[in-house]
Amino acid sequence: MTISPAIFKRQSKLISMLEKKGLDAIALNPGPSLPYLTGLHFHLNERPVVVIFSTKHAPVIVLPELESAKLQEPEYPLEGITYGEDPSQWHLAFEKGLKSCGVQRTRIGLEPRSMRVLELRLLEQAAPLAEFIPADDVTAALRMFKDEAEISAMQKAAKIAQQALQATLHMIKIGVAEKEIAAELSMQLLRSRSALLLEMSLRFSDLQWMHGRKCLGAHLQRCSMAMP
């Protein structure tokens, strides 16, 4: 099995940082850190998805059966544990996942700003003797230093955001509502590369998108101040 160099490096660094912090594992649900460390993309919905990175075991992902096709995507060891449509049985998949990692009685890190009560309760039910600890400082430190792939993606996002803004500026005139201009800006971004909106949201917290909106807002403010 050929492992993506970027993913391998990120996961290896994560394990090292967990050990330094005295954590045995970290559990991540859909959010910026999950695709960064796995290359897999999931949306938050009524069916929970959690990836468990353990210092002693290959990553384990608990996910719904209808998402099981994604288990074919990774080019690295990843154990998948699926569950069905009965919510009363979901905790069994989480119990199996934590048991497979050997972390049922250990210290497990979480991202407080991303982890929902739904996933947390399932983890707690599956491992009542485990201690769940905030570990957002670990993932934040991990992502602070950008690799070549990230820098390239950020540069691409900035270029597309700038082009979309420039293509929208002609609409700024008397009689055009700000919402109409914002809608045009959104359309220009979609025309440029619709998948980029998702990538920007997952990887970079929409920083480039917000930068474009702020620039547009500042331009609108200057125009309104210049009006008699």
Buried (B, 14 or more C-beta within 10 A) or exposed (E): EEEBEBBEEBBEBBBEBBEEBEBBBBBBBBBBBBBBBBBBBBEBEEBBBBBBBBBEBBBBBBBBEEBEEBBEEBEBEBBBBBBEEEEEEBBBBBBBBBBBBBBBEBBBBBBEEBBEEBBBEBBBEBBEEBEBBEBBEBBEEBBEEEEEEBEEBBEBBBEBBBBBBEBBBEEBEEEEEEEEBBEBBBEBBEEBBEEBBEBBEBBBEBBBBEBBBEBBEEBBEEEEEEEE
